[in-house]
Amino acid sequence: MKPYLLMFMAAVLVVGGCKQKPPPEEPARTPIRTDFSPEDFGIGRKHTKDPACNREIDLLLDQARLCYGYGSRPATECEALQSSNSHKIGRLKNSSRCSHS
């Protein structure tokens, strides 16, 4: 083989090996869901034996649904509201007026 041909092949390999790889693509982010229906949050279910307690619980659930639904408030604020309302719902479900009818 001719020396210039070997040098040409070596140069091609060196130049080809030095080519920078493109940066990896970032995974597409899933858009935050904002189309929650009342049923997604359990609104309208029979939570307790007392209809008035069920309405109170549905109002608390709907507050959280609306917070997440419009996306106008930060997720941390909605999470705090949902946690607070969950504690209130737990107290309602365990109260004597809601557990007896």
Phi and psi restraints in degrees (range 20) as a CNS / XPLOR table:
assign (resid 1 and name C) (resid 2 and name N)
       (resid 2 and name CA) (resid 2 and name C) 1.0 -76.4 20.0 2
assign (resid 2 and name N) (resid 2 and name CA)
       (resid 2 and name C) (resid 3 and name N) 1.0 142.6 20.0 2
assign (resid 2 and name C) (resid 3 and name N)
       (resid 3 and name CA) (resid 3 and name C) 1.0 -62.2 20.0 2
assign (resid 3 and name N) (resid 3 and name CA)
       (resid 3 and name C) (resid 4 and name N) 1.0 -36.0 20.0 2
assign (resid 3 and name C) (resid 4 and name N)
       (resid 4 and name CA) (resid 4 and name C) 1.0 -68.3 20.0 2
assign (resid 4 and name N) (resid 4 and name CA)
       (resid 4 and name C) (resid 5 and name N) 1.0 -31.3 20.0 2
assign (resid 4 and name C) (resid 5 and name N)
       (resid 5 and name CA) (resid 5 and name C) 1.0 -68.7 20.0 2
assign (resid 5 and name N) (resid 5 and name CA)
       (resid 5 and name C) (resid 6 and name N) 1.0 -40.4 20.0 2
assign (resid 5 and name C) (resid 6 and name N)
       (resid 6 and name CA) (resid 6 and name C) 1.0 -64.4 20.0 2
assign (resid 6 and name N) (resid 6 and name CA)
       (resid 6 and name C) (resid 7 and name N) 1.0 -41.6 20.0 2
assign (resid 6 and name C) (resid 7 and name N)
       (resid 7 and name CA) (resid 7 and name C) 1.0 -66.0 20.0 2
assign (resid 7 and name N) (resid 7 and name CA)
       (resid 7 and name C) (resid 8 and name N) 1.0 -38.4 20.0 2
assign (resid 7 and name C) (resid 8 and name N)
       (resid 8 and name CA) (resid 8 and name C) 1.0 -64.3 20.0 2
assign (resid 8 and name N) (resid 8 and name CA)
       (resid 8 and name C) (resid 9 and name N) 1.0 -43.8 20.0 2
assign (resid 8 and name C) (resid 9 and name N)
       (resid 9 and name CA) (resid 9 and name C) 1.0 -65.6 20.0 2
assign (resid 9 and name N) (resid 9 and name CA)
       (resid 9 and name C) (resid 10 and name N) 1.0 -39.3 20.0 2
assign (resid 9 and name C) (resid 10 and name N)
       (resid 10 and name CA) (resid 10 and name C) 1.0 -65.0 20.0 2
assign (resid 10 and name N) (resid 10 and name CA)
       (resid 10 and name C) (resid 11 and name N) 1.0 -40.8 20.0 2
assign (resid 10 and name C) (resid 11 and name N)
       (resid 11 and name CA) (resid 11 and name C) 1.0 -64.6 20.0 2
assign (resid 11 and name N) (resid 11 and name CA)
       (resid 11 and name C) (resid 12 and name N) 1.0 -40.7 20.0 2
assign (resid 11 and name C) (resid 12 and name N)
       (resid 12 and name CA) (resid 12 and name C) 1.0 -63.0 20.0 2
assign (resid 12 and name N) (resid 12 and name CA)
       (resid 12 and name C) (resid 13 and name N) 1.0 -42.9 20.0 2
assign (resid 12 and name C) (resid 13 and name N)
       (resid 13 and name CA) (resid 13 and name C) 1.0 -65.0 20.0 2
assign (resid 13 and name N) (resid 13 and name CA)
       (resid 13 and name C) (resid 14 and name N) 1.0 -41.9 20.0 2
assign (resid 13 and name C) (resid 14 and name N)
       (resid 14 and name CA) (resid 14 and name C) 1.0 -65.8 20.0 2
assign (resid 14 and name N) (resid 14 and name CA)
       (resid 14 and name C) (resid 15 and name N) 1.0 -46.7 20.0 2
assign (resid 14 and name C) (resid 15 and name N)
       (resid 15 and name CA) (resid 15 and name C) 1.0 -65.6 20.0 2
assign (resid 15 and name N) (resid 15 and name CA)
       (resid 15 and name C) (resid 16 and name N) 1.0 -41.7 20.0 2
assign (resid 15 and name C) (resid 16 and name N)
       (resid 16 and name CA) (resid 16 and name C) 1.0 -65.8 20.0 2
assign (resid 16 and name N) (resid 16 and name CA)
       (resid 16 and name C) (resid 17 and name N) 1.0 -33.8 20.0 2
assign (resid 16 and name C) (resid 17 and name N)
       (resid 17 and name CA) (resid 17 and name C) 1.0 -77.5 20.0 2
assign (resid 17 and name N) (resid 17 and name CA)
       (resid 17 and name C) (resid 18 and name N) 1.0 -18.3 20.0 2
assign (resid 17 and name C) (resid 18 and name N)
       (resid 18 and name CA) (resid 18 and name C) 1.0 -89.0 20.0 2
assign (resid 18 and name N) (resid 18 and name CA)
       (resid 18 and name C) (resid 19 and name N) 1.0 -6.1 20.0 2
assign (resid 18 and name C) (resid 19 and name N)
       (resid 19 and name CA) (resid 19 and name C) 1.0 -64.0 20.0 2
assign (resid 19 and name N) (resid 19 and name CA)
       (resid 19 and name C) (resid 20 and name N) 1.0 130.2 20.0 2
assign (resid 19 and name C) (resid 20 and name N)
       (resid 20 and name CA) (resid 20 and name C) 1.0 -73.8 20.0 2
assign (resid 20 and name N) (resid 20 and name CA)
       (resid 20 and name C) (resid 21 and name N) 1.0 139.9 20.0 2
assign (resid 20 and name C) (resid 21 and name N)
       (resid 21 and name CA) (resid 21 and name C) 1.0 -80.6 20.0 2
assign (resid 21 and name N) (resid 21 and name CA)
       (resid 21 and name C) (resid 22 and name N) 1.0 144.6 20.0 2
assign (resid 21 and name C) (resid 22 and name N)
       (resid 22 and name CA) (resid 22 and name C) 1.0 -66.3 20.0 2
assign (resid 22 and name N) (resid 22 and name CA)
       (resid 22 and name C) (resid 23 and name N) 1.0 148.3 20.0 2
assign (resid 22 and name C) (resid 23 and name N)
       (resid 23 and name CA) (resid 23 and name C) 1.0 -63.6 20.0 2
assign (resid 23 and name N) (resid 23 and name CA)
       (resid 23 and name C) (resid 24 and name N) 1.0 147.0 20.0 2
assign (resid 23 and name C) (resid 24 and name N)
       (resid 24 and name CA) (resid 24 and name C) 1.0 -64.7 20.0 2
assign (resid 24 and name N) (resid 24 and name CA)
       (resid 24 and name C) (resid 25 and name N) 1.0 143.0 20.0 2
assign (resid 24 and name C) (resid 25 and name N)
       (resid 25 and name CA) (resid 25 and name C) 1.0 -72.8 20.0 2
assign (resid 25 and name N) (resid 25 and name CA)
       (resid 25 and name C) (resid 26 and name N) 1.0 141.0 20.0 2
assign (resid 25 and name C) (resid 26 and name N)
       (resid 26 and name CA) (resid 26 and name C) 1.0 -75.3 20.0 2
assign (resid 26 and name N) (resid 26 and name CA)
       (resid 26 and name C) (resid 27 and name N) 1.0 141.6 20.0 2
assign (resid 26 and name C) (resid 27 and name N)
       (resid 27 and name CA) (resid 27 and name C) 1.0 -65.1 20.0 2
assign (resid 27 and name N) (resid 27 and name CA)
       (resid 27 and name C) (resid 28 and name N) 1.0 144.5 20.0 2
assign (resid 27 and name C) (resid 28 and name N)
       (resid 28 and name CA) (resid 28 and name C) 1.0 -65.7 20.0 2
assign (resid 28 and name N) (resid 28 and name CA)
       (resid 28 and name C) (resid 29 and name N) 1.0 136.7 20.0 2
assign (resid 28 and name C) (resid 29 and name N)
       (resid 29 and name CA) (resid 29 and name C) 1.0 -83.8 20.0 2
assign (resid 29 and name N) (resid 29 and name CA)
       (resid 29 and name C) (resid 30 and name N) 1.0 138.6 20.0 2
assign (resid 29 and name C) (resid 30 and name N)
       (resid 30 and name CA) (resid 30 and name C) 1.0 -76.2 20.0 2
assign (resid 30 and name N) (resid 30 and name CA)
       (resid 30 and name C) (resid 31 and name N) 1.0 127.5 20.0 2
assign (resid 30 and name C) (resid 31 and name N)
       (resid 31 and name CA) (resid 31 and name C) 1.0 -63.7 20.0 2
assign (resid 31 and name N) (resid 31 and name CA)
       (resid 31 and name C) (resid 32 and name N) 1.0 144.2 20.0 2
assign (resid 31 and name C) (resid 32 and name N)
       (resid 32 and name CA) (resid 32 and name C) 1.0 -68.3 20.0 2
assign (resid 32 and name N) (resid 32 and name CA)
       (resid 32 and name C) (resid 33 and name N) 1.0 132.0 20.0 2
assign (resid 32 and name C) (resid 33 and name N)
       (resid 33 and name CA) (resid 33 and name C) 1.0 -74.8 20.0 2
assign (resid 33 and name N) (resid 33 and name CA)
       (resid 33 and name C) (resid 34 and name N) 1.0 136.8 20.0 2
assign (resid 33 and name C) (resid 34 and name N)
       (resid 34 and name CA) (resid 34 and name C) 1.0 -131.1 20.0 2
assign (resid 34 and name N) (resid 34 and name CA)
       (resid 34 and name C) (resid 35 and name N) 1.0 5.9 20.0 2
assign (resid 34 and name C) (resid 35 and name N)
       (resid 35 and name CA) (resid 35 and name C) 1.0 -105.0 20.0 2
assign (resid 35 and name N) (resid 35 and name CA)
       (resid 35 and name C) (resid 36 and name N) 1.0 48.9 20.0 2
assign (resid 35 and name C) (resid 36 and name N)
       (resid 36 and name CA) (resid 36 and name C) 1.0 -74.2 20.0 2
assign (resid 36 and name N) (resid 36 and name CA)
       (resid 36 and name C) (resid 37 and name N) 1.0 133.0 20.0 2
assign (resid 36 and name C) (resid 37 and name N)
       (resid 37 and name CA) (resid 37 and name C) 1.0 -90.5 20.0 2
assign (resid 37 and name N) (resid 37 and name CA)
       (resid 37 and name C) (resid 38 and name N) 1.0 161.8 20.0 2
assign (resid 37 and name C) (resid 38 and name N)
       (resid 38 and name CA) (resid 38 and name C) 1.0 -57.0 20.0 2
assign (resid 38 and name N) (resid 38 and name CA)
       (resid 38 and name C) (resid 39 and name N) 1.0 -34.7 20.0 2
assign (resid 38 and name C) (resid 39 and name N)
       (resid 39 and name CA) (resid 39 and name C) 1.0 -66.0 20.0 2
assign (resid 39 and name N) (resid 39 and name CA)
       (resid 39 and name C) (resid 40 and name N) 1.0 -30.3 20.0 2
assign (resid 39 and name C) (resid 40 and name N)
       (resid 40 and name CA) (resid 40 and name C) 1.0 -60.0 20.0 2
assign (resid 40 and name N) (resid 40 and name CA)
       (resid 40 and name C) (resid 41 and name N) 1.0 -29.3 20.0 2
assign (resid 40 and name C) (resid 41 and name N)
       (resid 41 and name CA) (resid 41 and name C) 1.0 -101.0 20.0 2
assign (resid 41 and name N) (resid 41 and name CA)
       (resid 41 and name C) (resid 42 and name N) 1.0 3.4 20.0 2
assign (resid 41 and name C) (resid 42 and name N)
       (resid 42 and name CA) (resid 42 and name C) 1.0 82.3 20.0 2
assign (resid 42 and name N) (resid 42 and name CA)
       (resid 42 and name C) (resid 43 and name N) 1.0 14.6 20.0 2
assign (resid 42 and name C) (resid 43 and name N)
       (resid 43 and name CA) (resid 43 and name C) 1.0 -71.8 20.0 2
assign (resid 43 and name N) (resid 43 and name CA)
       (resid 43 and name C) (resid 44 and name N) 1.0 133.4 20.0 2
assign (resid 43 and name C) (resid 44 and name N)
       (resid 44 and name CA) (resid 44 and name C) 1.0 98.2 20.0 2
assign (resid 44 and name N) (resid 44 and name CA)
       (resid 44 and name C) (resid 45 and name N) 1.0 -8.9 20.0 2
assign (resid 44 and name C) (resid 45 and name N)
       (resid 45 and name CA) (resid 45 and name C) 1.0 -74.1 20.0 2
assign (resid 45 and name N) (resid 45 and name CA)
       (resid 45 and name C) (resid 46 and name N) 1.0 165.6 20.0 2
assign (resid 45 and name C) (resid 46 and name N)
       (resid 46 and name CA) (resid 46 and name C) 1.0 -90.0 20.0 2
assign (resid 46 and name N) (resid 46 and name CA)
       (resid 46 and name C) (resid 47 and name N) 1.0 100.9 20.0 2
assign (resid 46 and name C) (resid 47 and name N)
       (resid 47 and name CA) (resid 47 and name C) 1.0 -84.1 20.0 2
assign (resid 47 and name N) (resid 47 and name CA)
       (resid 47 and name C) (resid 48 and name N) 1.0 -36.5 20.0 2
assign (resid 47 and name C) (resid 48 and name N)
       (resid 48 and name CA) (resid 48 and name C) 1.0 -137.9 20.0 2
assign (resid 48 and name N) (resid 48 and name CA)
       (resid 48 and name C) (resid 49 and name N) 1.0 -178.8 20.0 2
assign (resid 48 and name C) (resid 49 and name N)
       (resid 49 and name CA) (resid 49 and name C) 1.0 -79.2 20.0 2
assign (resid 49 and name N) (resid 49 and name CA)
       (resid 49 and name C) (resid 50 and name N) 1.0 -16.8 20.0 2
assign (resid 49 and name C) (resid 50 and name N)
       (resid 50 and name CA) (resid 50 and name C) 1.0 -99.5 20.0 2
assign (resid 50 and name N) (resid 50 and name CA)
       (resid 50 and name C) (resid 51 and name N) 1.0 121.3 20.0 2
assign (resid 50 and name C) (resid 51 and name N)
       (resid 51 and name CA) (resid 51 and name C) 1.0 -61.1 20.0 2
assign (resid 51 and name N) (resid 51 and name CA)
       (resid 51 and name C) (resid 52 and name N) 1.0 -35.8 20.0 2
assign (resid 51 and name C) (resid 52 and name N)
       (resid 52 and name CA) (resid 52 and name C) 1.0 -66.1 20.0 2
assign (resid 52 and name N) (resid 52 and name CA)
       (resid 52 and name C) (resid 53 and name N) 1.0 -40.0 20.0 2
assign (resid 52 and name C) (resid 53 and name N)
       (resid 53 and name CA) (resid 53 and name C) 1.0 -65.2 20.0 2
assign (resid 53 and name N) (resid 53 and name CA)
       (resid 53 and name C) (resid 54 and name N) 1.0 -38.8 20.0 2
assign (resid 53 and name C) (resid 54 and name N)
       (resid 54 and name CA) (resid 54 and name C) 1.0 -61.3 20.0 2
assign (resid 54 and name N) (resid 54 and name CA)
       (resid 54 and name C) (resid 55 and name N) 1.0 -39.9 20.0 2
assign (resid 54 and name C) (resid 55 and name N)
       (resid 55 and name CA) (resid 55 and name C) 1.0 -65.2 20.0 2
assign (resid 55 and name N) (resid 55 and name CA)
       (resid 55 and name C) (resid 56 and name N) 1.0 -41.5 20.0 2
assign (resid 55 and name C) (resid 56 and name N)
       (resid 56 and name CA) (resid 56 and name C) 1.0 -61.9 20.0 2
assign (resid 56 and name N) (resid 56 and name CA)
       (resid 56 and name C) (resid 57 and name N) 1.0 -43.8 20.0 2
assign (resid 56 and name C) (resid 57 and name N)
       (resid 57 and name CA) (resid 57 and name C) 1.0 -64.8 20.0 2
assign (resid 57 and name N) (resid 57 and name CA)
       (resid 57 and name C) (resid 58 and name N) 1.0 -41.4 20.0 2
assign (resid 57 and name C) (resid 58 and name N)
       (resid 58 and name CA) (resid 58 and name C) 1.0 -61.6 20.0 2
assign (resid 58 and name N) (resid 58 and name CA)
       (resid 58 and name C) (resid 59 and name N) 1.0 -37.1 20.0 2
assign (resid 58 and name C) (resid 59 and name N)
       (resid 59 and name CA) (resid 59 and name C) 1.0 -64.1 20.0 2
assign (resid 59 and name N) (resid 59 and name CA)
       (resid 59 and name C) (resid 60 and name N) 1.0 -42.5 20.0 2
assign (resid 59 and name C) (resid 60 and name N)
       (resid 60 and name CA) (resid 60 and name C) 1.0 -65.4 20.0 2
assign (resid 60 and name N) (resid 60 and name CA)
       (resid 60 and name C) (resid 61 and name N) 1.0 -40.5 20.0 2
assign (resid 60 and name C) (resid 61 and name N)
       (resid 61 and name CA) (resid 61 and name C) 1.0 -65.8 20.0 2
assign (resid 61 and name N) (resid 61 and name CA)
       (resid 61 and name C) (resid 62 and name N) 1.0 -38.6 20.0 2
assign (resid 61 and name C) (resid 62 and name N)
       (resid 62 and name CA) (resid 62 and name C) 1.0 -68.4 20.0 2
assign (resid 62 and name N) (resid 62 and name CA)
       (resid 62 and name C) (resid 63 and name N) 1.0 -31.5 20.0 2
assign (resid 62 and name C) (resid 63 and name N)
       (resid 63 and name CA) (resid 63 and name C) 1.0 -59.0 20.0 2
assign (resid 63 and name N) (resid 63 and name CA)
       (resid 63 and name C) (resid 64 and name N) 1.0 -45.4 20.0 2
assign (resid 63 and name C) (resid 64 and name N)
       (resid 64 and name CA) (resid 64 and name C) 1.0 -68.0 20.0 2
assign (resid 64 and name N) (resid 64 and name CA)
       (resid 64 and name C) (resid 65 and name N) 1.0 -41.3 20.0 2
assign (resid 64 and name C) (resid 65 and name N)
       (resid 65 and name CA) (resid 65 and name C) 1.0 -59.6 20.0 2
assign (resid 65 and name N) (resid 65 and name CA)
       (resid 65 and name C) (resid 66 and name N) 1.0 -44.7 20.0 2
assign (resid 65 and name C) (resid 66 and name N)
       (resid 66 and name CA) (resid 66 and name C) 1.0 -68.3 20.0 2
assign (resid 66 and name N) (resid 66 and name CA)
       (resid 66 and name C) (resid 67 and name N) 1.0 -34.8 20.0 2
assign (resid 66 and name C) (resid 67 and name N)
       (resid 67 and name CA) (resid 67 and name C) 1.0 -61.4 20.0 2
assign (resid 67 and name N) (resid 67 and name CA)
       (resid 67 and name C) (resid 68 and name N) 1.0 -49.1 20.0 2
assign (resid 67 and name C) (resid 68 and name N)
       (resid 68 and name CA) (resid 68 and name C) 1.0 -71.3 20.0 2
assign (resid 68 and name N) (resid 68 and name CA)
       (resid 68 and name C) (resid 69 and name N) 1.0 -34.0 20.0 2
assign (resid 68 and name C) (resid 69 and name N)
       (resid 69 and name CA) (resid 69 and name C) 1.0 -63.8 20.0 2
assign (resid 69 and name N) (resid 69 and name CA)
       (resid 69 and name C) (resid 70 and name N) 1.0 -36.9 20.0 2
assign (resid 69 and name C) (resid 70 and name N)
       (resid 70 and name CA) (resid 70 and name C) 1.0 -93.4 20.0 2
assign (resid 70 and name N) (resid 70 and name CA)
       (resid 70 and name C) (resid 71 and name N) 1.0 -15.5 20.0 2
assign (resid 70 and name C) (resid 71 and name N)
       (resid 71 and name CA) (resid 71 and name C) 1.0 65.8 20.0 2
assign (resid 71 and name N) (resid 71 and name CA)
       (resid 71 and name C) (resid 72 and name N) 1.0 13.3 20.0 2
assign (resid 71 and name C) (resid 72 and name N)
       (resid 72 and name CA) (resid 72 and name C) 1.0 -85.6 20.0 2
assign (resid 72 and name N) (resid 72 and name CA)
       (resid 72 and name C) (resid 73 and name N) 1.0 -15.2 20.0 2
assign (resid 72 and name C) (resid 73 and name N)
       (resid 73 and name CA) (resid 73 and name C) 1.0 -111.4 20.0 2
assign (resid 73 and name N) (resid 73 and name CA)
       (resid 73 and name C) (resid 74 and name N) 1.0 149.0 20.0 2
assign (resid 73 and name C) (resid 74 and name N)
       (resid 74 and name CA) (resid 74 and name C) 1.0 -61.7 20.0 2
assign (resid 74 and name N) (resid 74 and name CA)
       (resid 74 and name C) (resid 75 and name N) 1.0 148.5 20.0 2
assign (resid 74 and name C) (resid 75 and name N)
       (resid 75 and name CA) (resid 75 and name C) 1.0 -58.8 20.0 2
assign (resid 75 and name N) (resid 75 and name CA)
       (resid 75 and name C) (resid 76 and name N) 1.0 -35.6 20.0 2
assign (resid 75 and name C) (resid 76 and name N)
       (resid 76 and name CA) (resid 76 and name C) 1.0 -64.6 20.0 2
assign (resid 76 and name N) (resid 76 and name CA)
       (resid 76 and name C) (resid 77 and name N) 1.0 -35.7 20.0 2
assign (resid 76 and name C) (resid 77 and name N)
       (resid 77 and name CA) (resid 77 and name C) 1.0 -67.5 20.0 2
assign (resid 77 and name N) (resid 77 and name CA)
       (resid 77 and name C) (resid 78 and name N) 1.0 -41.2 20.0 2
assign (resid 77 and name C) (resid 78 and name N)
       (resid 78 and name CA) (resid 78 and name C) 1.0 -67.6 20.0 2
assign (resid 78 and name N) (resid 78 and name CA)
       (resid 78 and name C) (resid 79 and name N) 1.0 -37.3 20.0 2
assign (resid 78 and name C) (resid 79 and name N)
       (resid 79 and name CA) (resid 79 and name C) 1.0 -64.3 20.0 2
assign (resid 79 and name N) (resid 79 and name CA)
       (resid 79 and name C) (resid 80 and name N) 1.0 -40.6 20.0 2
assign (resid 79 and name C) (resid 80 and name N)
       (resid 80 and name CA) (resid 80 and name C) 1.0 -64.7 20.0 2
assign (resid 80 and name N) (resid 80 and name CA)
       (resid 80 and name C) (resid 81 and name N) 1.0 -42.6 20.0 2
assign (resid 80 and name C) (resid 81 and name N)
       (resid 81 and name CA) (resid 81 and name C) 1.0 -62.7 20.0 2
assign (resid 81 and name N) (resid 81 and name CA)
       (resid 81 and name C) (resid 82 and name N) 1.0 -44.9 20.0 2
assign (resid 81 and name C) (resid 82 and name N)
       (resid 82 and name CA) (resid 82 and name C) 1.0 -63.9 20.0 2
assign (resid 82 and name N) (resid 82 and name CA)
       (resid 82 and name C) (resid 83 and name N) 1.0 -39.7 20.0 2
assign (resid 82 and name C) (resid 83 and name N)
       (resid 83 and name CA) (resid 83 and name C) 1.0 -64.7 20.0 2
assign (resid 83 and name N) (resid 83 and name CA)
       (resid 83 and name C) (resid 84 and name N) 1.0 -45.1 20.0 2
assign (resid 83 and name C) (resid 84 and name N)
       (resid 84 and name CA) (resid 84 and name C) 1.0 -61.2 20.0 2
assign (resid 84 and name N) (resid 84 and name CA)
       (resid 84 and name C) (resid 85 and name N) 1.0 -45.4 20.0 2
assign (resid 84 and name C) (resid 85 and name N)
       (resid 85 and name CA) (resid 85 and name C) 1.0 -67.2 20.0 2
assign (resid 85 and name N) (resid 85 and name CA)
       (resid 85 and name C) (resid 86 and name N) 1.0 -32.8 20.0 2
assign (resid 85 and name C) (resid 86 and name N)
       (resid 86 and name CA) (resid 86 and name C) 1.0 -63.6 20.0 2
assign (resid 86 and name N) (resid 86 and name CA)
       (resid 86 and name C) (resid 87 and name N) 1.0 -38.9 20.0 2
assign (resid 86 and name C) (resid 87 and name N)
       (resid 87 and name CA) (resid 87 and name C) 1.0 -66.1 20.0 2
assign (resid 87 and name N) (resid 87 and name CA)
       (resid 87 and name C) (resid 88 and name N) 1.0 -41.2 20.0 2
assign (resid 87 and name C) (resid 88 and name N)
       (resid 88 and name CA) (resid 88 and name C) 1.0 -63.5 20.0 2
assign (resid 88 and name N) (resid 88 and name CA)
       (resid 88 and name C) (resid 89 and name N) 1.0 -41.4 20.0 2
assign (resid 88 and name C) (resid 89 and name N)
       (resid 89 and name CA) (resid 89 and name C) 1.0 -64.0 20.0 2
assign (resid 89 and name N) (resid 89 and name CA)
       (resid 89 and name C) (resid 90 and name N) 1.0 -41.2 20.0 2
assign (resid 89 and name C) (resid 90 and name N)
       (resid 90 and name CA) (resid 90 and name C) 1.0 -60.5 20.0 2
assign (resid 90 and name N) (resid 90 and name CA)
       (resid 90 and name C) (resid 91 and name N) 1.0 -42.3 20.0 2
assign (resid 90 and name C) (resid 91 and name N)
       (resid 91 and name CA) (resid 91 and name C) 1.0 -65.8 20.0 2
assign (resid 91 and name N) (resid 91 and name CA)
       (resid 91 and name C) (resid 92 and name N) 1.0 -39.8 20.0 2
assign (resid 91 and name C) (resid 92 and name N)
       (resid 92 and name CA) (resid 92 and name C) 1.0 -62.6 20.0 2
assign (resid 92 and name N) (resid 92 and name CA)
       (resid 92 and name C) (resid 93 and name N) 1.0 -47.6 20.0 2
assign (resid 92 and name C) (resid 93 and name N)
       (resid 93 and name CA) (resid 93 and name C) 1.0 -61.1 20.0 2
assign (resid 93 and name N) (resid 93 and name CA)
       (resid 93 and name C) (resid 94 and name N) 1.0 -32.2 20.0 2
assign (resid 93 and name C) (resid 94 and name N)
       (resid 94 and name CA) (resid 94 and name C) 1.0 -90.1 20.0 2
assign (resid 94 and name N) (resid 94 and name CA)
       (resid 94 and name C) (resid 95 and name N) 1.0 -5.5 20.0 2
assign (resid 94 and name C) (resid 95 and name N)
       (resid 95 and name CA) (resid 95 and name C) 1.0 -71.8 20.0 2
assign (resid 95 and name N) (resid 95 and name CA)
       (resid 95 and name C) (resid 96 and name N) 1.0 154.3 20.0 2
assign (resid 95 and name C) (resid 96 and name N)
       (resid 96 and name CA) (resid 96 and name C) 1.0 -69.3 20.0 2
assign (resid 96 and name N) (resid 96 and name CA)
       (resid 96 and name C) (resid 97 and name N) 1.0 -32.6 20.0 2
assign (resid 96 and name C) (resid 97 and name N)
       (resid 97 and name CA) (resid 97 and name C) 1.0 -71.1 20.0 2
assign (resid 97 and name N) (resid 97 and name CA)
       (resid 97 and name C) (resid 98 and name N) 1.0 -26.4 20.0 2
assign (resid 97 and name C) (resid 98 and name N)
       (resid 98 and name CA) (resid 98 and name C) 1.0 -91.6 20.0 2
assign (resid 98 and name N) (resid 98 and name CA)
       (resid 98 and name C) (resid 99 and name N) 1.0 -24.4 20.0 2
assign (resid 98 and name C) (resid 99 and name N)
       (resid 99 and name CA) (resid 99 and name C) 1.0 -90.7 20.0 2
assign (resid 99 and name N) (resid 99 and name CA)
       (resid 99 and name C) (resid 100 and name N) 1.0 -5.9 20.0 2
assign (resid 99 and name C) (resid 100 and name N)
       (resid 100 and name CA) (resid 100 and name C) 1.0 -124.9 20.0 2
assign (resid 100 and name N) (resid 100 and name CA)
       (resid 100 and name C) (resid 101 and name N) 1.0 144.6 20.0 2
